[in-house]
Amino acid sequence: MATRTFPILFITASRIGDAVLSSGLIRTLIDEVPDARFTIVASALTAPLFAQTPGLQSVIVLEKRPLGLHWFDLWRQIWRRQWGLVVDLRGSALSTFLRRKRRAVHRRGGPAVHKVVEASRLLKLESAPAAPYLFTTPEIEAEADRLTAGEGPILAIAPAANWVGKAWPAERYAMLVRQLLGPGGALEDARLMVLGGPDDQVAAAPLKGAVSKARVIDLVGKVDLLTAFACLKRSRLFIGSDSGLMHLAAASGAPTLGLFGPSDEELYRPWTPKGRTVRGSRSFEDFKTVDPKLNQEICHMMDLRVSTVLAAAEALIDETREDRADA
């Protein structure tokens, strides 16, 4: 007799950070619907995050097209199926026209809350939000072991951001690394793991030159997102601006220090008890005043001093010393 399954269409966010922040919904559905089978709709950027999802039937990559034609592309692939549940984090009207038993669609409006809580509202989980969670495999974990093999804890840094306004200057990251990993530093026996995409080599170069080559684990443009996630599990501390990699670090369980400027930490802070944020002298509202649409091609992070980040990093290292003894 054929096994009955419960088909779920899960339309996730197009940006890495938002997709990570809502990923806990999939784990919740797996826990609560043992016969769930997932079709996940993602962008080319976010699709790799879900490659190892249990019960995965397919990942559909949705590439944006003018006039919303990408939704018609998706419709042609899914309309024939009877869905048990449609979860749509992009808030499209697509589920209105699909055959489905239930739907949970993101709607704009309401009080502003952290994006994990906002995503959890779709499944009425806001009282116990679904923490971000990603699935790997033994093979991915073994590769992470190989890449991070060596003596000493790991300081992980992702120096780039998806917008120059949120990127802390690379030279300041280099100064920070020298103080944390240098003689007398809080992580003086540590190694440096640098993360980023293929286009982040320029931002990473000053950082990789801040310590001897033997102490650098260079992953910039060299690993996929799930392998980066597995490597972050092995780090003693992560430091980076508000980005997808910051949210990956928090989801991995690593102590995570997010550097904030023209983004709102109330909505995007690292979702982990071991997450902290730091900013310069200006509030998010100050940035909105000078750059209302948050799209100017200028660095908004110049008022965040190295000494401020160093103090926050040292405090987080002290707070997590006991529970990260093996990292």
N, C-alpha and C positions, 0 to 999 in steps of 0.2 A: 504494500500500500504506500502511495506517495506521501512524503512528509509535507505537512501543511506549513507554509511560511507566511510571514507578515511583511509585505513589501513596503519599504519606507523610502520616499524621495526626500533627500536632504540637500537643500540648496544653501551652500555656505557662502561666506563673504569672499570678495575678490582680493582683499589685502591680507597679507600673512598675519599681521597682528590681530585683526578682527576675527580671522578664521581660527586662530589659536584660542582666543578668548571665549569663543562659543563652542569649542570642541568637546567640552564636558557634556553637552547635550547628547552626543552620540554614545558616550560611555553610559549615561543614564538609561538611554533606550536599550542598549545591549543588556544591562542589568535587569531591566524591567520587562523586556520582551525577548525571551530566550530564542524564539524562532524568527527574529528580525533579520531581514535581508535588505541591504542598503544599496541604493543608487545615489551616489554623491555627485552633485553638480558644483564645480569649482572653476576658478580661473587657472590659467597656466601656472601662475605663481603659487597658488594654494593647493592645487591637486596633489603634489607629492606628500603633503602632510597626512593624507588619508589612505595612502597606498596599502597599509597593513591593517586596516580596520577589519575586525572579525565580522563575518557575515557579509562581506563586501561582494556585490555582484558586478558593479562597474563604477568607474569614475568618468563623468562626462565633463570635458573641458569646454567651458563657455567663453568664447572670445567676443568681446564687445564689438558691436557693429553699429553704424549710423542708423538713426531712426528706430532704435530698439529691435532691429532685425534679428539680433542674437536670440531673442525670446522665441521668435518663430522657428529658428533652427532647433532650439531645444524642444519646442512643442512637437515637431515632427518626429523626434526620437522617443517621446514618452507618452503621447496621447492615447495610444491603444491600451495601455496597461491599467488595471484596476489597482489603485494604491490603497494600502491600509492607512497610511499617514503621510501627509506632505508637510515638511518643515521648511519654511522659506525665510531665511534670514535677510534676504534682499528686498522683501516687501513687495514683490511683484503681484500682478493680478492673475498669474498663470494658474494657480491652484483653483481659481473660481471655475475654470473650464475643464478641469481634469476629473475623471471618475475617482473618487476617494471617499473613504469612510470618515476621516478626520483631517483637519488641517490646522496648522499653527503658523501664522504669518506675522512677521514683524510689522508693527504699525508705528509711525512717527507720532511724537507728542508725548504728553505725560511728563512727570518730573524727571530731571536728568539724574541718572544713577550710573554707577560703574557698568562698563560694557558686559561684564560677566553676569551681573544682576539683570541687565536689560535683556540679554539672550535667554536667561533662565525664565523670564516672564512668559516666554512662548509656551513652555510646558508647565506653567504655574509652579515654578520652583523658587520664586524669589525669596521665600523665607529660609530656604536652604540651597543657595545657589550652586550650580554645577561647576565645580572647579575645572579649569582647563586640563585636558588629558589627551595624550597621543599614544598610539600603539606602535611598538617596534617589533623586531624579531630577534631571536638568538644570534642570527648572522649579523645584524646591524650592531647589536651590543658587542659582539666579538670584534667587529671592525673598530668600534669606538675604543675598546681595550687596547687594540694594536696602535691606534693613532695617539693615544694618551699615555702609552707605556713610558715609564721612567721614574726617577726619584723626585720627590718633592710635590707639594700641592700645586694646583693650577689656578692662576688668575686669568679669567676669560674676559676679553674685551671685544666689543663690536663697535668700531669707531665711526661707521658711516650711518646715515639716515636717509629715508626716502625723499627728504626735502632739505635743502641747505639750511633753511631756517632753524631746523632742529639739531643740526650737527655741531657738536662741540669741537673746537679746532683740534686737528690732529696733533699739533705740537704740544698742546696741553695734556692730551692723553699720554704722550711720550714723557713729559715731565712727571706726571702722576706715577707712571710705571717705574721710573727711576727711583722715586721716593718710596714706593711700596716694596719694590724688589731689591733695592740697594741695601748696603750695609746698615744695619739698625732699623730697617723698614719692617712693617708689620708682617710682610710676607717675604722676607729676605731670602728664604730658601726655596721660593716658589719658581715655577715656570710660567711662561706667558703663552696663552692660547689666543690667537687672533682669528676672528670670524668675520665673514662678509661674503657678498656675492662677487661674481666675476668683474663687475664694474667698480669694485671698491678698493682696487690695488693702490691707487694714489693716496686715498685716505689712510690706508693701513701701513704705508711705507715708513713714515716717521716712527710709528709705534714698534714695528719689527726691528728698527735700528736702535731702540732704546736699551736693549740688553744683548748679551752675546747670542750668536746664532744657535748655539747648543741649547739655549734655554727657551727657544721659541718653537711653539707648535703652530705652524702656519696652515690654517684651513681656509684661507680666503679664496673663494672660487673653486675649491677643491672637493667639497663634499655636498651631498644633498641635504635637505632640511632635516630629515629624520636621523641621519648620521650626526649632524650638528647637534641635534637635540640629545642624542645619546652621549655625545662627548660632553655636553654641558652638565649632564648628571654627575660627571666625575670632577667638576670644578669646585674649588673652594670659595670662589667669589666671582660674580659677573658684574661688570660695569659697562653701561652703554646708554645712549639716548633712547627716547621713546621710539621703539621700532619693533618689527616682528621678532628680531632676535632677542630683544629684551623680554618679550612675552614668552618666547621659547625657553629662555633661561628660567624664568619664574615657574613655568609648567614643569620643568625638569627637577625642581626641588632645590636648585642652587640658590644660595643667598644672592639676592639681586638688588643692585643699586641703580635706579633709573635716574638719568640726568634730564631734567625737565626745564622747558622755557616756554615756547609758544604752543604748548599743548596742556591739557587739563588733567592733572594727576587725580582729581576726584573721579574722572571717567576712565583713565588709562593707567593708573598706578599698577606696579607688578602685583598680580593676584597670588600672594603667598604670604604666610606669616613671617617669612624671612625676607620680605621685600621692603625696601625703603626708597624714598625719593629725595632728591635734593635739587634746588634751583638757586639762581642768583637773587639779586635784590628786587627784581620785578616779578609781579604776580602774572598769572595767565591773563587777567583782565587788562593789565598794563600793555601786554602785547597786542591784545585785541584793539586797543585804542590806536596804536601806531600802525597796525597792519590788520585792518578789519576783516579782510578775506583770508588772512593767513596764507598769502601766496607770493609775497615779495621774495625775490631771489637774493636775500641778504642773510647773513648769519645773525640769529637773534640770541645766541648763547654767550656773547662776549662778557657779560657781567657775572658769569659763573666762574669763580676763581678756583685754581688748582688746590689751594689750601682748604677751601670749603669742601670740595669733593674728597680730598684726602682725609679730612676729619670724619666725614660721613662713612667712608670706606673702613677706616680704623674702628669706628664704633660698631659697624655691622660685623666685622671680623670678630671683635670681642664678644658680641652678643651671641654669635653662632659657633664659638670655638668648640664647645663641648659636643654639639650634635654633628659637627663636620670634622671630627677628629681623624676619620679615615680618608677624607677627600684630599 
